[in-house]
Amino acid sequence: MKTATKRVEKNNKYHQILEAAVKVFARQGFHQSTVAQIAKEAGVADGTIYLYFKNKDDILVQFFNYRAKQVFESFREAVDGAETSADKLRNLVRSHLAEFQRDRDGAVVYQVETHQNSRLAETQIREMSQKYRDLVAEIVEQGQQEGTIRKDLYLGLVKRFIIGAVDEVINTWLHAEGEYDLISMADPLVELFIKGLEQRDNATD
């Protein structure tokens, strides 16, 4: 019983520090942040940080490990909850924007770090990006099979079109300091995707 309690306490402390670090990284920027600032935000002694993380770099890597798994699971669930490719795409974009709106600090850290030329969490970022691209490809291929999405489009271009547009919408929202509802952008964005990708009738008037 005591072992189980200690395990829960350790897990809680781990996430407490991780969440505090994300807040500090979002405010200060990763390179300007210090372990002392993270400890203060978490309400723990500086040395406590090293019981759970090797260093500041390790905290960032663990953030991407934790968030990548958590976020992708929510994306997968959202997509699997729909039948048609259009509804799957709509659910994916809504889920993506909702996740980032819910955790603005995490969104800031994610957007900043993924756009860096030199990335500490390179492996984690690459794996998460690949999973997301595969999910988008799965939706597009289903749409092509349904006959609702054009088959003459290069899949790689379609993925960049969708992912790039979602990324830009999030960046714009972050720069606007969250002055509007990010999720409200989901339906117009998906409508733009669908209209641009939909199969067109070749018949002439």
C-alpha positions in Angstrom: 0.0 0.0 0.0 2.8 2.4 0.9 4.6 1.5 -2.3 1.5 2.4 -4.4 1.1 5.7 -2.5 4.7 6.6 -3.1 4.3 5.7 -6.8 1.3 8.0 -7.1 3.1 10.8 -5.3 6.2 10.4 -7.6 3.9 10.5 -10.6 2.1 13.6 -9.4 5.4 15.4 -8.6 6.7 14.5 -12.1 3.7 16.1 -13.8 3.8 19.0 -11.4 7.3 19.8 -12.4 6.6 19.2 -16.1 3.6 21.5 -16.1 5.6 24.2 -14.3 8.4 23.9 -16.8 6.0 24.4 -19.7 4.7 27.6 -18.2 8.3 28.9 -17.7 9.4 27.8 -21.2 6.3 29.6 -22.7 7.0 32.8 -20.8 10.8 33.0 -20.9 11.7 30.9 -23.9 13.5 27.6 -23.4 17.1 28.9 -23.6 16.4 31.8 -21.2 14.7 29.5 -18.6 16.5 28.1 -15.6 16.0 25.1 -13.4 15.6 27.5 -10.4 12.7 29.2 -12.2 11.1 25.9 -12.9 11.5 24.8 -9.3 10.0 28.0 -8.0 7.0 27.7 -10.4 6.5 24.1 -9.3 6.9 25.0 -5.6 9.8 22.5 -5.0 13.5 22.8 -4.1 15.9 23.1 -7.0 17.4 19.7 -6.2 14.0 18.0 -6.4 14.0 18.6 -10.2 17.0 16.3 -10.5 15.1 13.4 -8.8 12.8 13.3 -11.9 14.8 14.8 -14.7 18.5 14.8 -15.8 18.5 18.5 -16.6 16.5 21.2 -18.3 17.0 19.6 -21.8 15.5 16.3 -20.4 12.4 18.2 -19.2 11.8 19.5 -22.7 12.3 16.0 -24.2 9.9 14.5 -21.6 7.3 17.1 -22.4 7.3 16.1 -26.0 7.2 12.4 -25.1 4.3 12.9 -22.8 2.3 15.4 -24.9 3.0 13.5 -28.1 1.4 10.4 -26.8 -1.5 12.2 -25.1 -2.3 14.5 -28.0 -2.1 11.8 -30.7 -4.4 9.5 -28.7 -7.0 12.3 -28.7 -6.5 12.8 -32.4 -6.9 9.1 -33.1 -10.1 8.9 -31.0 -11.6 11.9 -32.8 -10.9 10.5 -36.3 -12.2 7.1 -35.4 -15.4 8.7 -34.1 -16.4 9.6 -37.7 -17.4 7.6 -40.8 -16.8 9.8 -43.8 -13.4 11.3 -44.8 -14.9 14.8 -44.5 -16.1 14.2 -41.0 -12.8 12.6 -40.0 -10.9 15.6 -41.3 -13.3 18.0 -39.5 -12.9 16.0 -36.2 -9.1 16.0 -36.6 -8.9 19.7 -37.1 -11.3 20.5 -34.3 -9.4 18.2 -31.9 -6.1 19.7 -32.9 -7.3 23.3 -32.3 -9.1 22.3 -29.1 -6.0 20.7 -27.7 -3.9 23.8 -28.4 -6.5 26.2 -27.1 -6.9 24.2 -23.9 -3.2 24.3 -23.2 -1.9 27.6 -24.6 1.5 27.3 -22.8 2.0 23.9 -24.3 1.0 25.2 -27.7 3.6 28.0 -27.4 6.4 25.6 -26.5 5.4 23.1 -29.2 5.1 25.8 -32.0 8.4 27.5 -31.0 10.4 24.2 -30.7 9.1 22.6 -33.8 10.1 25.6 -35.9 13.7 25.7 -34.6 16.5 24.7 -36.9 18.2 22.8 -34.1 15.8 20.9 -31.9 16.6 19.1 -28.7 13.5 16.9 -29.0 14.2 16.1 -32.6 13.3 12.4 -32.4 10.0 13.0 -30.5 9.0 15.9 -32.8 9.8 13.8 -35.9 7.8 10.8 -34.6 4.8 12.9 -33.7 4.9 14.8 -37.1 5.0 11.4 -38.9 2.0 10.1 -37.0 0.1 13.2 -37.9 1.0 13.1 -41.6 0.0 9.4 -41.7 -3.3 10.2 -40.1 -4.0 13.0 -42.7 -2.9 10.6 -45.5 -5.3 8.0 -44.2 -8.2 10.4 -44.3 -7.3 11.7 -47.8 -6.9 8.2 -49.2 -10.3 7.3 -47.8 -11.8 10.3 -49.5 -10.2 9.3 -52.8 -11.8 5.8 -52.4 -15.1 7.4 -51.6 -14.9 9.5 -54.7 -15.1 12.7 -52.7 -11.5 13.8 -53.0 -9.7 14.2 -56.3 -7.3 11.4 -57.2 -5.1 13.5 -59.4 -3.6 15.4 -56.5 -0.2 14.5 -55.2 -0.7 13.1 -51.7 2.5 14.8 -50.3 1.2 18.2 -51.5 -2.2 17.6 -50.0 -0.7 16.8 -46.6 1.5 19.9 -46.7 -1.6 22.0 -47.6 -3.6 20.7 -44.7 -0.9 20.6 -42.1 0.6 24.0 -43.1 -2.8 25.7 -43.0 -3.6 24.4 -39.5 -0.1 25.3 -38.3 -0.5 28.9 -39.6 -3.9 29.3 -38.0 -2.5 28.3 -34.7 0.5 30.6 -35.0 -1.8 33.5 -35.9 -3.9 32.8 -32.8 -0.9 32.7 -30.6 0.4 36.0 -31.9 -3.1 37.5 -31.3 -2.7 36.5 -27.6 -5.7 34.2 -27.8 -8.1 37.2 -28.4 -10.6 34.9 -30.3 -11.9 31.4 -30.1 -9.4 29.2 -31.9 -11.9 26.3 -32.3 -14.2 28.6 -34.2 -11.6 28.5 -37.0 -12.1 24.7 -37.5 -15.2 24.6 -39.6 -14.2 27.4 -42.0 -10.7 25.8 -42.4 -12.1 22.3 -43.1 -14.6 23.9 -45.6 -11.7 25.4 -47.4 -9.9 22.1 -47.5 -12.9 20.2 -48.7 -13.7 22.7 -51.5 -10.1 22.6 -52.6 -9.8 18.9 -52.6 -13.3 17.7 -53.7 -13.9 15.7 -56.8 -15.3 17.9 -59.5 -17.8 17.0 -62.2 -16.0 17.0 -65.5 -19.2 17.6 -67.4 -19.4 20.9 -69.3 -22.4 23.2 -69.6 
